Amino acid sequence: MEHETVVSPNEPYEQGKLDAIFTIRIPGGTKAMIERLNLTWRAKLNEDMRETIARVLHEANFDKSVYLS
């Protein structure tokens, strides 16, 4: 059995260049609330959205046979 390095999901990671734009549709009220956020909260929102996208992509590619074979 091969041993792989286990990386904690909370450890720092190297992020790729943020050069692509992805648009989502949200209610106008939500947009207005986002626009009123200060820079710290906007940065947190952006990071959390990128993490959510990464998590969904990871789950979509999950292959249980990797762990159960």
Phi and psi in radians as a Rosetta constraint file:
Dihedral C 1 N 2 CA 2 C 2 CIRCULARHARMONIC -1.399 0.35
Dihedral N 2 CA 2 C 2 N 3 CIRCULARHARMONIC 2.547 0.35
Dihedral C 2 N 3 CA 3 C 3 CIRCULARHARMONIC -1.859 0.35
Dihedral N 3 CA 3 C 3 N 4 CIRCULARHARMONIC 2.264 0.35
Dihedral C 3 N 4 CA 4 C 4 CIRCULARHARMONIC -1.934 0.35
Dihedral N 4 CA 4 C 4 N 5 CIRCULARHARMONIC 2.668 0.35
Dihedral C 4 N 5 CA 5 C 5 CIRCULARHARMONIC -1.244 0.35
Dihedral N 5 CA 5 C 5 N 6 CIRCULARHARMONIC 2.250 0.35
Dihedral C 5 N 6 CA 6 C 6 CIRCULARHARMONIC -1.648 0.35
Dihedral N 6 CA 6 C 6 N 7 CIRCULARHARMONIC 2.208 0.35
Dihedral C 6 N 7 CA 7 C 7 CIRCULARHARMONIC -1.901 0.35
Dihedral N 7 CA 7 C 7 N 8 CIRCULARHARMONIC 2.247 0.35
Dihedral C 7 N 8 CA 8 C 8 CIRCULARHARMONIC -1.161 0.35
Dihedral N 8 CA 8 C 8 N 9 CIRCULARHARMONIC 2.427 0.35
Dihedral C 8 N 9 CA 9 C 9 CIRCULARHARMONIC -1.129 0.35
Dihedral N 9 CA 9 C 9 N 10 CIRCULARHARMONIC -0.218 0.35
Dihedral C 9 N 10 CA 10 C 10 CIRCULARHARMONIC -1.719 0.35
Dihedral N 10 CA 10 C 10 N 11 CIRCULARHARMONIC -0.009 0.35
Dihedral C 10 N 11 CA 11 C 11 CIRCULARHARMONIC -1.322 0.35
Dihedral N 11 CA 11 C 11 N 12 CIRCULARHARMONIC 2.660 0.35
Dihedral C 11 N 12 CA 12 C 12 CIRCULARHARMONIC -1.054 0.35
Dihedral N 12 CA 12 C 12 N 13 CIRCULARHARMONIC 2.685 0.35
Dihedral C 12 N 13 CA 13 C 13 CIRCULARHARMONIC -2.463 0.35
Dihedral N 13 CA 13 C 13 N 14 CIRCULARHARMONIC 2.807 0.35
Dihedral C 13 N 14 CA 14 C 14 CIRCULARHARMONIC -1.556 0.35
Dihedral N 14 CA 14 C 14 N 15 CIRCULARHARMONIC 2.103 0.35
Dihedral C 14 N 15 CA 15 C 15 CIRCULARHARMONIC -1.616 0.35
Dihedral N 15 CA 15 C 15 N 16 CIRCULARHARMONIC 2.437 0.35
Dihedral C 15 N 16 CA 16 C 16 CIRCULARHARMONIC -1.207 0.35
Dihedral N 16 CA 16 C 16 N 17 CIRCULARHARMONIC 2.940 0.35
Dihedral C 16 N 17 CA 17 C 17 CIRCULARHARMONIC -1.105 0.35
Dihedral N 17 CA 17 C 17 N 18 CIRCULARHARMONIC 2.333 0.35
Dihedral C 17 N 18 CA 18 C 18 CIRCULARHARMONIC -1.564 0.35
Dihedral N 18 CA 18 C 18 N 19 CIRCULARHARMONIC 1.362 0.35
Dihedral C 18 N 19 CA 19 C 19 CIRCULARHARMONIC -2.006 0.35
Dihedral N 19 CA 19 C 19 N 20 CIRCULARHARMONIC -0.023 0.35
Dihedral C 19 N 20 CA 20 C 20 CIRCULARHARMONIC -1.845 0.35
Dihedral N 20 CA 20 C 20 N 21 CIRCULARHARMONIC 2.556 0.35
Dihedral C 20 N 21 CA 21 C 21 CIRCULARHARMONIC -1.990 0.35
Dihedral N 21 CA 21 C 21 N 22 CIRCULARHARMONIC 2.305 0.35
Dihedral C 21 N 22 CA 22 C 22 CIRCULARHARMONIC -2.162 0.35
Dihedral N 22 CA 22 C 22 N 23 CIRCULARHARMONIC 2.278 0.35
Dihedral C 22 N 23 CA 23 C 23 CIRCULARHARMONIC -1.926 0.35
Dihedral N 23 CA 23 C 23 N 24 CIRCULARHARMONIC 2.403 0.35
Dihedral C 23 N 24 CA 24 C 24 CIRCULARHARMONIC -2.169 0.35
Dihedral N 24 CA 24 C 24 N 25 CIRCULARHARMONIC 2.733 0.35
Dihedral C 24 N 25 CA 25 C 25 CIRCULARHARMONIC -1.719 0.35
Dihedral N 25 CA 25 C 25 N 26 CIRCULARHARMONIC 2.269 0.35
Dihedral C 25 N 26 CA 26 C 26 CIRCULARHARMONIC -2.368 0.35
Dihedral N 26 CA 26 C 26 N 27 CIRCULARHARMONIC 2.800 0.35
Dihedral C 26 N 27 CA 27 C 27 CIRCULARHARMONIC -1.095 0.35
Dihedral N 27 CA 27 C 27 N 28 CIRCULARHARMONIC 2.603 0.35
Dihedral C 27 N 28 CA 28 C 28 CIRCULARHARMONIC -1.002 0.35
Dihedral N 28 CA 28 C 28 N 29 CIRCULARHARMONIC -0.657 0.35
Dihedral C 28 N 29 CA 29 C 29 CIRCULARHARMONIC -1.106 0.35
Dihedral N 29 CA 29 C 29 N 30 CIRCULARHARMONIC -0.680 0.35
Dihedral C 29 N 30 CA 30 C 30 CIRCULARHARMONIC -1.137 0.35
Dihedral N 30 CA 30 C 30 N 31 CIRCULARHARMONIC -0.757 0.35
Dihedral C 30 N 31 CA 31 C 31 CIRCULARHARMONIC -1.035 0.35
Dihedral N 31 CA 31 C 31 N 32 CIRCULARHARMONIC -0.756 0.35
Dihedral C 31 N 32 CA 32 C 32 CIRCULARHARMONIC -1.086 0.35
Dihedral N 32 CA 32 C 32 N 33 CIRCULARHARMONIC -0.709 0.35
Dihedral C 32 N 33 CA 33 C 33 CIRCULARHARMONIC -1.140 0.35
Dihedral N 33 CA 33 C 33 N 34 CIRCULARHARMONIC -0.708 0.35
Dihedral C 33 N 34 CA 34 C 34 CIRCULARHARMONIC -1.091 0.35
Dihedral N 34 CA 34 C 34 N 35 CIRCULARHARMONIC -0.731 0.35
Dihedral C 34 N 35 CA 35 C 35 CIRCULARHARMONIC -1.128 0.35
Dihedral N 35 CA 35 C 35 N 36 CIRCULARHARMONIC -0.410 0.35
Dihedral C 35 N 36 CA 36 C 36 CIRCULARHARMONIC -1.511 0.35
Dihedral N 36 CA 36 C 36 N 37 CIRCULARHARMONIC -0.137 0.35
Dihedral C 36 N 37 CA 37 C 37 CIRCULARHARMONIC -1.166 0.35
Dihedral N 37 CA 37 C 37 N 38 CIRCULARHARMONIC 2.568 0.35
Dihedral C 37 N 38 CA 38 C 38 CIRCULARHARMONIC -1.354 0.35
Dihedral N 38 CA 38 C 38 N 39 CIRCULARHARMONIC 2.994 0.35
Dihedral C 38 N 39 CA 39 C 39 CIRCULARHARMONIC -1.046 0.35
Dihedral N 39 CA 39 C 39 N 40 CIRCULARHARMONIC -0.631 0.35
Dihedral C 39 N 40 CA 40 C 40 CIRCULARHARMONIC -1.098 0.35
Dihedral N 40 CA 40 C 40 N 41 CIRCULARHARMONIC -0.798 0.35
Dihedral C 40 N 41 CA 41 C 41 CIRCULARHARMONIC -1.244 0.35
Dihedral N 41 CA 41 C 41 N 42 CIRCULARHARMONIC -0.595 0.35
Dihedral C 41 N 42 CA 42 C 42 CIRCULARHARMONIC -1.131 0.35
Dihedral N 42 CA 42 C 42 N 43 CIRCULARHARMONIC -0.708 0.35
Dihedral C 42 N 43 CA 43 C 43 CIRCULARHARMONIC -1.094 0.35
Dihedral N 43 CA 43 C 43 N 44 CIRCULARHARMONIC -0.727 0.35
Dihedral C 43 N 44 CA 44 C 44 CIRCULARHARMONIC -1.111 0.35
Dihedral N 44 CA 44 C 44 N 45 CIRCULARHARMONIC -0.755 0.35
Dihedral C 44 N 45 CA 45 C 45 CIRCULARHARMONIC -1.040 0.35
Dihedral N 45 CA 45 C 45 N 46 CIRCULARHARMONIC -0.822 0.35
Dihedral C 45 N 46 CA 46 C 46 CIRCULARHARMONIC -1.068 0.35
Dihedral N 46 CA 46 C 46 N 47 CIRCULARHARMONIC -0.785 0.35
Dihedral C 46 N 47 CA 47 C 47 CIRCULARHARMONIC -1.115 0.35
Dihedral N 47 CA 47 C 47 N 48 CIRCULARHARMONIC -0.755 0.35
Dihedral C 47 N 48 CA 48 C 48 CIRCULARHARMONIC -1.122 0.35
Dihedral N 48 CA 48 C 48 N 49 CIRCULARHARMONIC -0.651 0.35
Dihedral C 48 N 49 CA 49 C 49 CIRCULARHARMONIC -1.169 0.35
Dihedral N 49 CA 49 C 49 N 50 CIRCULARHARMONIC -0.741 0.35
Dihedral C 49 N 50 CA 50 C 50 CIRCULARHARMONIC -1.087 0.35
Dihedral N 50 CA 50 C 50 N 51 CIRCULARHARMONIC -0.697 0.35
Dihedral C 50 N 51 CA 51 C 51 CIRCULARHARMONIC -1.138 0.35
Dihedral N 51 CA 51 C 51 N 52 CIRCULARHARMONIC -0.722 0.35
Dihedral C 51 N 52 CA 52 C 52 CIRCULARHARMONIC -1.088 0.35
Dihedral N 52 CA 52 C 52 N 53 CIRCULARHARMONIC -0.752 0.35
Dihedral C 52 N 53 CA 53 C 53 CIRCULARHARMONIC -1.062 0.35
Dihedral N 53 CA 53 C 53 N 54 CIRCULARHARMONIC -0.792 0.35
Dihedral C 53 N 54 CA 54 C 54 CIRCULARHARMONIC -1.068 0.35
Dihedral N 54 CA 54 C 54 N 55 CIRCULARHARMONIC -0.725 0.35
Dihedral C 54 N 55 CA 55 C 55 CIRCULARHARMONIC -1.125 0.35
Dihedral N 55 CA 55 C 55 N 56 CIRCULARHARMONIC -0.757 0.35
Dihedral C 55 N 56 CA 56 C 56 CIRCULARHARMONIC -1.130 0.35
Dihedral N 56 CA 56 C 56 N 57 CIRCULARHARMONIC -0.757 0.35
Dihedral C 56 N 57 CA 57 C 57 CIRCULARHARMONIC -1.074 0.35
Dihedral N 57 CA 57 C 57 N 58 CIRCULARHARMONIC -0.708 0.35
Dihedral C 57 N 58 CA 58 C 58 CIRCULARHARMONIC -1.087 0.35
Dihedral N 58 CA 58 C 58 N 59 CIRCULARHARMONIC -0.828 0.35
Dihedral C 58 N 59 CA 59 C 59 CIRCULARHARMONIC -1.125 0.35
Dihedral N 59 CA 59 C 59 N 60 CIRCULARHARMONIC -0.643 0.35
Dihedral C 59 N 60 CA 60 C 60 CIRCULARHARMONIC -1.146 0.35
Dihedral N 60 CA 60 C 60 N 61 CIRCULARHARMONIC -0.479 0.35
Dihedral C 60 N 61 CA 61 C 61 CIRCULARHARMONIC -1.730 0.35
Dihedral N 61 CA 61 C 61 N 62 CIRCULARHARMONIC 0.109 0.35
Dihedral C 61 N 62 CA 62 C 62 CIRCULARHARMONIC -1.084 0.35
Dihedral N 62 CA 62 C 62 N 63 CIRCULARHARMONIC 2.318 0.35
Dihedral C 62 N 63 CA 63 C 63 CIRCULARHARMONIC -2.261 0.35
Dihedral N 63 CA 63 C 63 N 64 CIRCULARHARMONIC 1.807 0.35
Dihedral C 63 N 64 CA 64 C 64 CIRCULARHARMONIC -1.093 0.35
Dihedral N 64 CA 64 C 64 N 65 CIRCULARHARMONIC -0.421 0.35
Dihedral C 64 N 65 CA 65 C 65 CIRCULARHARMONIC -1.122 0.35
Dihedral N 65 CA 65 C 65 N 66 CIRCULARHARMONIC -0.406 0.35
Dihedral C 65 N 66 CA 66 C 66 CIRCULARHARMONIC -1.064 0.35
Dihedral N 66 CA 66 C 66 N 67 CIRCULARHARMONIC -0.609 0.35
Dihedral C 66 N 67 CA 67 C 67 CIRCULARHARMONIC -1.740 0.35
Dihedral N 67 CA 67 C 67 N 68 CIRCULARHARMONIC -0.375 0.35
Dihedral C 67 N 68 CA 68 C 68 CIRCULARHARMONIC -1.928 0.35
Dihedral N 68 CA 68 C 68 N 69 CIRCULARHARMONIC 0.041 0.35
